Amino acid sequence: QVQLVESGGGLVQIGGSLRLSCAASGFTFRTYSMAWYRQAPGKERELVASHNSPLGRTKYVDSVKGRFTISRDNGNNTLYLQMNSLKPEDTAVYYCNRGGGSFAPYASWGQGTQVTVSS
């Protein structure tokens, strides 16, 4: 059974930083491209960053390039998102799932972690 458990969100001021983590289980984590998604109130979920394994290639949506860094620890089945220089428009619930490769996200999503950027 696929399980995705996100953590690390919180309330941060403009310009602050957060590091999100995603603990994955129930599938062969190291063989899939993984991604972070976010969904802001009233908006559709969007993919913000992906990490291709084992090639290690990363991709980012333009709005977070240069500020967010995606990484992974295949030994511990964990995906990370380092978020720096946070802006109010980064406020959203952040989720991890498969993405950025040939496979669609799993139908089962985690609970997500709330990131709120305030002034």
NORVENCOR-V779189 format. One record per residue. N is the residue number from 1. PSI is psi as a letter, one per 20 degrees, with the letter a starting at -180 (NA if undefined). OMEGA is omega in degrees with one decimal (999 if undefined). D_LAST is the distance of its C-alpha to the last C-alpha in Angstrom with 2 decimals. Layout:
# NORVENCOR-V779189
N_PSI_OMEGA_D_LAST, N_PSI_OMEGA_D_LAST
This chain:
# NORVENCOR-V779189
1_p_-179.3_40.28, 2_p_174.4_37.07, 3_p_178.1_34.13, 4_o_-176.0_30.61, 5_o_-179.0_28.24, 6_q_177.7_24.63, 7_r_174.7_22.49, 8_i_179.5_19.65, 9_r_179.1_16.62, 10_a_178.2_13.91, 11_p_-177.4_10.37, 12_q_178.2_8.53, 13_r_176.4_5.52, 14_p_-179.6_5.59, 15_i_-179.3_9.21, 16_a_-176.9_10.35, 17_q_172.3_13.57, 18_q_174.1_15.48, 19_o_178.3_19.17, 20_q_176.2_20.60, 21_q_177.1_24.28, 22_o_176.7_26.84, 23_p_-176.2_30.22, 24_q_176.3_32.88, 25_r_176.7_36.39, 26_j_176.5_39.34, 27_r_-177.4_39.77, 28_n_-171.4_40.57, 29_g_-169.9_37.06, 30_i_-175.0_38.23, 31_i_-175.1_40.05, 32_q_165.8_37.22, 33_p_-179.2_34.40, 34_q_-175.0_31.20, 35_q_168.7_27.85, 36_p_177.1_24.30, 37_r_172.8_23.33, 38_q_177.9_20.28, 39_o_177.2_20.13, 40_q_-179.6_17.32, 41_p_177.7_18.10, 42_j_-178.5_20.92, 43_r_177.1_21.47, 44_q_176.4_24.17, 45_p_178.9_23.92, 46_q_175.8_23.76, 47_p_-177.5_25.00, 48_h_-179.0_22.54, 49_q_177.8_24.73, 50_q_-178.7_28.32, 51_o_-179.9_30.66, 52_p_177.7_34.38, 53_p_6.4_36.69, 54_j_-177.3_38.98, 55_h_178.0_38.43, 56_j_179.0_34.93, 57_q_179.2_33.66, 58_q_176.3_30.00, 59_q_-178.5_28.39, 60_q_170.8_24.87, 61_q_-172.6_23.52, 62_h_-174.0_22.69, 63_i_-179.1_18.97, 64_i_-179.8_18.66, 65_p_-180.0_21.54, 66_i_-179.7_21.09, 67_h_-178.1_17.97, 68_q_175.6_19.47, 69_p_177.6_22.83, 70_q_177.4_25.08, 71_r_-178.0_27.90, 72_q_174.3_30.47, 73_n_-176.4_32.97, 74_h_179.1_36.03, 75_h_-179.3_37.83, 76_j_178.1_35.35, 77_l_-176.3_34.48, 78_p_176.9_30.78, 79_q_-178.3_28.23, 80_q_170.9_25.03, 81_o_174.8_21.87, 82_p_-176.6_20.02, 83_o_179.0_16.58, 84_r_178.1_15.10, 85_l_-175.0_12.55, 86_q_-178.6_10.56, 87_q_177.7_8.96, 88_h_-179.2_7.74, 89_i_173.8_11.50, 90_i_179.7_12.48, 91_p_-176.2_11.71, 92_r_167.0_15.33, 93_p_-177.0_18.22, 94_p_-179.1_19.86, 95_q_170.2_23.63, 96_q_178.6_26.39, 97_r_171.6_29.85, 98_q_176.7_32.57, 99_q_179.2_31.69, 100_j_179.2_32.16, 101_b_-175.7_35.90, 102_i_-173.6_38.92, 103_q_177.8_38.04, 104_r_175.5_35.93, 105_q_172.0_33.39, 106_q_179.8_35.04, 107_h_-178.4_35.17, 108_o_178.7_33.87, 109_q_174.1_30.11, 110_a_-178.5_28.33, 111_i_-179.1_25.88, 112_r_176.0_22.90, 113_p_-174.0_19.83, 114_p_173.0_16.49, 115_p_179.4_13.45, 116_p_-179.9_10.09, 117_p_-176.4_7.01, 118_r_177.0_3.75, 119_NA_999_0.00
